[in-house]
């Protein structure tokens, strides 16, 4: 074997092929040129294959490509040696390369046999084209289904949200954003725990765990925290979505209960007020009789002590206190059982003058003025004159109590569009002491007062009266000095 490799290119033992047999030039050069052309082609093919493998990533069965490149190159080399033998009889080298070619050929066969089962299982071009078309069709169907689902979810008034297993908010419909006051760009930064009241966190965690375990969940009753901190009570249902047996998301469908709870609270308040009204009606009736008897007795007593100024002063104080008690009873009864409205066409500026005139006693000895500005505005409305006059009187009383001298009250009128119809806006401003900002939400609540006297029903009754006239009353939060009430009323009864 060693001797074979030492004489690998030795040509002493063999004649050149031109000297073996009778070769015509045409016959010999046909062999030579054909072998060289074949070698050049076989040399080019491996380089093209290697270039393709280098540029194209993710080729399946790459070993076959490498074996095939080696096989082609070895075959080409054999053809080159066959051409050289016509002049240099290197038959030993030719035999070696034929052996190498045989080994590479069987290596290629092995690689092909190894890959054949997998290659046979591969889809044909027609099958791939069909699969691609089918996937495109399915994608279109899914996209249309998703659009229909999104359109349905976006159009409903209920709140819809999808939550990931980690509590991250994945989706929310427009009703969710509108109710809670968040922006769509906030969604990526929010979790369920950011928008749910902390008291409901453990309940929601248990709900998610039950859904993941396949437990059917009944009604879900929680409180959301809107943007700004306001609580929004909701009620609804929750369901789970799974991917390969793992929880992918929970879907929550909620209905805002704010209006319903407000209505329930209003009904409860009406029931309470009705009970108070009934009780106060009886109490006022009985107290009126008792107070009348005590007043008659005190007047008789005042005759007996006519010469004692001290006693007469005490009797006057008792009579005044009895009148205050009677007034308090009447005020509570009026709020609990408001009188029926008697609507008529009245001019508000005249009602304001009448209310101001009723406060002559309170204004006695004080510098207090009122001015009205309405120019060419029509101030005529369909109202109950007595109850509206009491509203203005109550507001003027508050101004007189809160203002230092000189007291100046300004009443301005402005025509507005009120729920699609003609309306009137009345602004009543003074330079009195401002209300505490912290109490703003309670200004019109019944029995709320910052005074040491009274029931705290004045503004509550005023608000109730205005609302019974289909109007609104509020305090201007932007008023920089004193207090300004804003009243809006329709100019025709509905």
Long-range contacts (C-beta under 8 A, 24 or more apart in sequence): 4-92, 7-92, 8-90, 8-92, 8-93, 8-96, 9-88, 9-90, 9-92, 9-93, 10-92, 11-88, 11-89, 11-90, 14-89, 14-91, 15-89, 16-85, 16-86, 16-87, 16-88, 16-89, 17-85, 17-86, 17-89, 18-86, 18-87, 28-86, 31-82, 31-83, 31-86, 32-83, 32-86, 35-79, 35-80, 35-82, 35-83, 36-79, 36-80, 36-83, 38-76, 38-79, 39-76, 39-77, 39-79, 39-80, 39-83, 40-76, 41-76, 42-72, 42-73, 42-75, 42-76, 42-77, 42-79, 43-73, 43-76, 45-69, 45-72, 46-70, 46-72, 46-73, 60-118, 60-122, 61-111, 61-115, 61-118, 61-119, 63-111, 63-115, 64-108, 64-111, 64-112, 64-115, 67-104, 67-107, 67-108, 67-111, 68-108, 70-104, 70-107, 70-108, 71-101, 71-104, 71-105, 71-107, 71-108, 74-100, 74-101, 74-104, 74-105, 75-101, 77-101, 158-236, 158-253, 158-254, 158-255, 159-234, 159-236, 159-252, 159-253, 159-254, 159-255, 159-256, 160-251, 160-252, 160-253, 160-254, 161-251, 161-252, 161-254, 162-241, 162-249, 162-250, 162-251, 162-252, 163-192, 163-208, 163-249, 163-250, 163-251, 163-252, 164-248, 164-249, 165-208, 165-212, 165-247, 165-248, 165-249, 165-250, 166-191, 167-191, 167-192, 167-193, 167-208, 168-192, 169-195, 170-249, 179-224, 179-226, 179-232, 179-256, 180-224, 180-225, 180-226, 180-227, 180-232, 181-226, 181-227, 181-228, 182-227, 186-227, 194-225, 195-224, 195-225, 196-222, 196-223, 196-224, 196-225, 197-222, 197-223, 197-224, 197-225, 197-231, 199-223, 207-238, 207-250, 208-247, 208-250, 211-238, 211-239, 211-240, 211-247, 211-250, 212-240, 212-247, 214-240, 220-252, 220-254, 224-254, 232-256, 232-258, 233-257, 233-258, 233-261, 273-335, 273-336, 273-337, 274-336, 274-337, 276-332, 276-336, 277-333, 277-336, 277-337, 278-337, 280-329, 280-332, 280-333, 280-336, 280-337, 281-333, 281-337, 283-329, 284-326, 284-329, 284-330, 284-333, 287-325, 287-326, 287-329, 288-326, 291-322, 291-325, 291-326, 294-322, 295-319, 295-322, 328-454, 328-455, 331-455, 331-457, 331-458, 331-461, 332-455, 332-457, 334-461, 335-446, 335-457, 335-460, 335-461, 335-464, 338-387, 338-461, 338-464, 338-465, 338-468, 339-387, 341-384, 341-387, 341-468, 341-469, 342-384, 342-385, 342-386, 343-382, 343-383, 343-384, 343-493, 344-382, 344-383, 344-384, 344-385, 345-380, 345-381, 345-382, 346-380, 346-381, 346-383, 346-385, 346-388, 347-379, 347-380, 348-379, 348-380, 348-381, 348-383, 348-388, 348-413, 348-424, 348-426, 349-374, 349-379, 349-411, 349-413, 351-383, 351-385, 351-388, 351-389, 351-392, 352-392, 352-411, 354-389, 355-389, 355-390, 355-392, 355-393, 355-396, 356-392, 356-396, 358-389, 358-393, 359-393, 359-396, 359-397, 359-400, 362-397, 362-400, 363-400, 366-400, 366-405, 366-407, 367-405, 367-406, 367-407, 368-400, 368-403, 368-405, 368-406, 368-407, 368-408, 368-409, 369-406, 369-407, 369-408, 369-409, 370-396, 370-408, 370-409, 370-410, 370-411, 371-408, 371-409, 371-410, 371-411, 372-411, 372-412, 372-413, 373-410, 373-411, 373-412, 373-413, 374-412, 374-413, 377-413, 377-414, 377-415, 377-424, 378-415, 378-491, 379-413, 379-424, 380-491, 381-424, 381-489, 381-490, 381-491, 381-492, 382-490, 382-491, 382-492, 382-493, 383-469, 383-489, 384-465, 384-469, 387-465, 387-468, 388-465, 388-469, 390-461, 390-462, 390-465, 391-461, 391-462, 391-465, 391-466, 391-473, 391-487, 392-428, 394-458, 394-459, 394-461, 394-462, 395-428, 395-462, 395-485, 397-458, 398-432, 398-458, 398-459, 398-483, 399-428, 399-430, 399-432, 399-483, 401-432, 401-451, 402-430, 402-432, 402-433, 402-483, 403-430, 403-431, 403-432, 403-433, 403-482, 404-432, 407-431, 407-432, 416-488, 418-488, 418-489, 418-490, 418-491, 419-490, 421-490, 421-491, 421-492, 422-490, 422-491, 422-492, 423-488, 423-489, 423-490, 423-491, 424-488, 424-489, 424-490, 424-491, 425-486, 425-487, 425-488, 426-486, 426-487, 426-488, 426-489, 427-476, 427-484, 427-485, 427-486, 427-487, 428-484, 428-485, 428-487, 429-479, 429-482, 429-483, 429-484, 429-485, 430-482, 430-483, 430-484, 431-481, 431-482, 432-482, 432-483, 433-482, 433-483, 434-479, 434-481, 434-482, 434-483, 435-475, 435-483, 440-475, 440-477, 443-475, 444-473, 470-494
